[in-house]
Amino acid sequence: MKSPYVNDLLEPAKEPVTSSFLVRSKEIRQKKTGELYLSLMLGDRTGELDAKMWDNVAEVIDSFERDDFVKVKGMIQIFHNRPQMTIHKLRRMDDSEIDFSDYFPSSRRDPDEMWAELSGIIAGVTNPHLKGLLEAMFGDQDIARRYRRAPAAKQIHHAFLGGLMEHVLSVCALARMTATHYPNIDYDLLITGVLLHDIGKIYELNYERGFSYSNEGQLLGHINIAQRMVGEKVGSLPEFPPELRALVEHMILSHHGHLEFGSPKLPQFPEALLLHYLDDMDSKMECMRALIENDRQVEGCFTTFSPVLERPALKKDRFLKGEPAQPPPAPPTEHAAEPESGFAAKLKQAWQPASNGQES
């Protein structure tokens, strides 16, 4: 087991810290002097850590890439109310040196337990055509293997191994509650839409090391991939009613709810509309949970701003203890702020006289 984890590095340390991480992003930037420095995002299963390497960069710059594992030694400081590491030494690690479970976030639920719950839901479907489709889909060994491991997204919600299955089971629980509340809902149709709406993500995303989009995912997206998967399985079920197929495919095509959010169609019957709202609610609630839990703000009762939620989130435990809002950012310490490039400095200088006294 590696130590320390990112979650252990929340406060400045007087002594250098040595640990290993997955490189989630790597950028080569330029100081005002023209020298290069590295801006990295390092991660493990507990979160991400901003890191900078200012000196001796030439020795390591070509020795590692994104999605490599590295061992680093450096100092933890607080910059803009968040931990940041200044790296002194860095080396690339071989896969044989690490335990993959230390570096990739995963569901807190046991995958076998979740798969058993999912299988039970399928067994409870009474419509023989929908049940046959679900059994054909999840009985496919490649689909089943990927579905048990896939995240629900690259970074927005349930972005961890097993996240897709955890998200789908959560929406299934919501579907059970709401289907009894609205008597016009066909539960079998709704639950089929829940189980299949994101199934294209098992091929849209790469999740063997870091999370990224596959070539197929970039070209098609999970909605189109899922529709194709359903079509392929229905092709092996000759008695499957074409009208029922259209309903299932419509639920997949419309589950984002809005054209501007990537849905080719808007939800046009109750089960499709309910699927959209349940899916959206579950993803938003997970976004807020992760935002609060993973926030690296050292002080204050609000998280950083979330572009997805379009707001910061309140940390209730700090708020109820009477903590004030975040103080203004501390003045940057030496080597803490990213150096400005010579071009950026000249651009700012050229722009300043023209912008003085004018409204933006």
N, C-alpha and C positions, 0 to 999 in steps of 0.2 A: 504493500500500500504506500502510495506517495504521500509526502508531507513536506511542507504545508500545502493545503488547498487554497484556492482563491479566497474562499470565505474566511480563511484564517488571516488574511492579509488586509485588514481593514484599518489598521493604525500605523503611524510612522514607527520605524524601528531604528534603534541606535546602531545595531549590528547588521551586516549584510545578510540577505536571505538567499538560500540556495534551494531550488526546487525545479521540477520538470513540468512542462506544459505542452499542449497542442497549439501550434501556430494557426490561429483562425484568420488572421490577415497580416500581410507584410507590405509595407510601402517604403520605398526608397525616396527620401526627401533631401533637400539642399538647405544648408545654413546660409546666413548672409555672407559668410566668408567663401562660399562656393563648395565647402566640404560637404560630404554626404553624411546623413544619419538615417537610422532605421526607426520607423514608427510601427509598432507591432500591437496586435491584439492577441493576448495569450489566454488560453482557456483550459478548464478541466470540467469535471462533472458538476462543480458547484457554481460556475459562473465564468466571467471574463475579467481580465486585468489589462488596463492600458499600460504600455511599456515603451520606453524610448532607449535607444542605444546611441550615444552621442560620439563616443570615441572608439578608436581601433576598429572601425566598421569594415575597412578593407579586408581585414583578416577573416571575416565571417560572412560577408555579404552574399557570396555565391555558394556557401556551404549548406544552405537549407532553403526551403520554399514553404509556401502555405500548405497546411495539412501535414507538415512534418512535426515530429516531436523534438523538443529542445530542452536541454538543461541549462538554466541560467543562474547567475549570481548577481545580485544587485541590491539596491537600497529602496525601501518603500517610503514614499513621502505623500503628502496630501496636496493636490493641485486642483483648484476650482472645486473644493469640497469633496473630492473623490480620490481614492488611492491611486497612485501611479508608481511604477517601478522604473528606476534608472538602472539599466543593465551595464554591468562591468565586464562580465564574461559570458560567453554563449557557445554551446556546441550542439551539433545535431546528434540525436540519439537514434539508435537502431530499434526497430520494432521489437526485437527480442529482449530489450531492456525494460519494457513497459508492460503494464497490465491495462488493456484497453478499457476496462470498466472504470478506471480512475479518471478518464479524460472525456467521456461522452455522457452527457446528461441522459438519464433514462427515467421511465415512469416509476413511481414509488410502488405501483401495484405489480404483483407477480404476473409475468406474461402467460404462464400456464393457467393461472386462475382466471385471467381475463379471457383467454381463448375458450375455456370451459363455459364461462358465462355467455359468450357470444354464440357458442354452439347450442346452448340451451334456448337462447332466443330464437334461433333458426328452427329448432325442433318444435317450438310452440306456434309457428306459423301454420294456419289452417288452410289457406288457399293453396291447392296442390300445385298450381302453375308457379306462383311466387316462391313457394317452398322449394320446388324443383330447380328454379333459377338460382336461389341462394345456395342450395346444396352443390350445384354444379360449379358455382363460382368459388366457394370457399373449400370445396373438395379438391380443387386444383392445387397440387403440391407447391408449385412455384408461387402462386398467388398467396397461399396460406403462409408460406415461409416469409414472404416479404411483408404481408399484412401484420404479422406478429411483431415485426421489428421496426417498421416505418414510423417516422415522425409525422405529425399532422401538417407541418409547415416547415419551411426553412428557418424562420425566426419569429413569425408573428404570434402563433399560439400553439401550445402543445408541441413545441420544437425540441423534442427529445425522443430517444428511442422508445418505442411502444406508445408514443403520443397519439398516433392515429387510432389505435385500438381503444385507448383510454378515452379519447374524445368521442368516438362513436358510441361507446357503451354509456357515457354520460348523457348523450343525446337520446339514446334508447330509453334511459330512465325517465327523462323529461317527456318523451313520447308516450310512455305508458300512463303518466299522470294526466297529460293533457287530452289524450284520446278518450278517456272516460268522462272528461268534462264537456267535450263537444260531441254530441251524439251522432253527428253527420260524418264523423271521421271513420274511414276504413282503416282499422289498425294494421292489418296485414300489409296494405299498400304503403302506409306511412312508415312502418318499421323496415320494409324493403328499401324504401328511399333512404332512410337513415343509414342502413348498413352499406349501401352502394354509392352514396353521393360523393364520397371522397376516395373511392377505391383506386381511381387513376393516379393518386399520389404515390402509390407503391412503385410506379414507373416514372413519375414526373421528377422525383427527387433521387439524388445519390446520398447514401447514408452509411457507407462502409467506413469512412473516416470522418471528415467534416461533412456538414450538410450543404448541399449545393443542388442546382438544377441539372438534370441529365440533358443530353442533346434532344431527346424526345420531348422532355418536359418544356424545354425552351421553344421548340417548334410547335407543339400541339397544346400543352397545358393539360391539367388533370381532368377537366370537364370533358374535353374531346376524347381523351384516352379512356375514361370511364364509359362513355357512350359506346365506343368501339368494343370494349371488353364485354359489355352487356350484349351487344349485337352478336358477337362471336359465340357466347354461351347460349343465347336464344336459338342460334342456328342449329344447335345440337338437340333442341327440344321442339320437335316438329308440331306438337299439339299446342304450343304456346300461342295464346290469342294475340293477333297483331294490335288490337286496341289496347290490351293490357301492356304490351311492350311499349306503345307510344306513351302511356302514362308514366311508366318507370323511367323512360328516357327523358321525358319532360321534367321530371323531378330532379334528375341529374343536371340537365341543362339550365334549370331555373333556380338552383338552390342558393346562388349568391344574391338573388332577389332584385338586383338592379342591373340594367344594361351597362352602366358605367363601372360596375364592379366585376365585370367579366362574364355575366350570364347572357347567353345568346337569346334567351327568352325570359319573360317575366312569369312568375307563378300564376297559373290560371285555373287551379282548382284547389279546394281546401287543404288536401294533404300536402300539396306542393308548397303552398303559402306557409303552412304550419312548420314544415321541414325547414324552410328558410329562416324563420324566426327562432326556432329552437337551436339551429346550427349557429346562428349569429350570436344568440345569447350565451351559449356555452363557450364559444371562442372569445367573446368579450370578457366574460368572467374569468377565464383562464389568463387572458392578457393582464387583467388588473391584479390577479393573484401573483403572477410572475413579476410584474413591475414592482410591486411592493416588496416581495420577498428577495428579489435579486438586486434591488437598488443599492448603489455603492455610496450614496450621500452620507457623509460622516456626521453631519449635524442637520437639524431641522426636521420638521414633521411632514414634509412633502417630498415626493420622489422627483426625479428629473421629468421633463416633459415627454410624453409618449406620442409620437406622430400617429400611431395606430388609433389610440383612444382620443387623440386631440386634446389632451389635458395631462396634468400631473395627477398623481394619486395621493391621498392622505394616508399617512401611517398612523392608524388610530391609537396604537399603544403609546407612541411618542406624544401624540396630541393630548391624550387623556392624562398624561404625566405633566402636562403644562409646558412642553418644549416650545420655544419660539419658532417662527418660520426661519428658513435658511438665512444666515447672515450673508452680506455681500461677499463676493469672492475675494479671497486674500490676495494681496499683491503677489505676482509671480516671483518665485524664487529662482536663483540661478539654475539654468538648465531645466527648469520645470516647464516653461512655456515652449512651444515649438518655435524655433527660430524662423524669422521671416526671410523669405528669399529676397535677393537683390532686386529682382523684377517686381515683386510685390511692394517693396519699399518705394521704388520709383513710381509705381502706379498710384500708390496712396498719396505720395507727395504731389503728383500731377493733378490728382482729383481734388485735393483739399481746398485750394483757392476757389475753385468753381462751385463747390458745395457749400461754402460758408454762407450763412444767412439765407439759404434757400430751403424750402420744404422738400422733403423727399416724396 
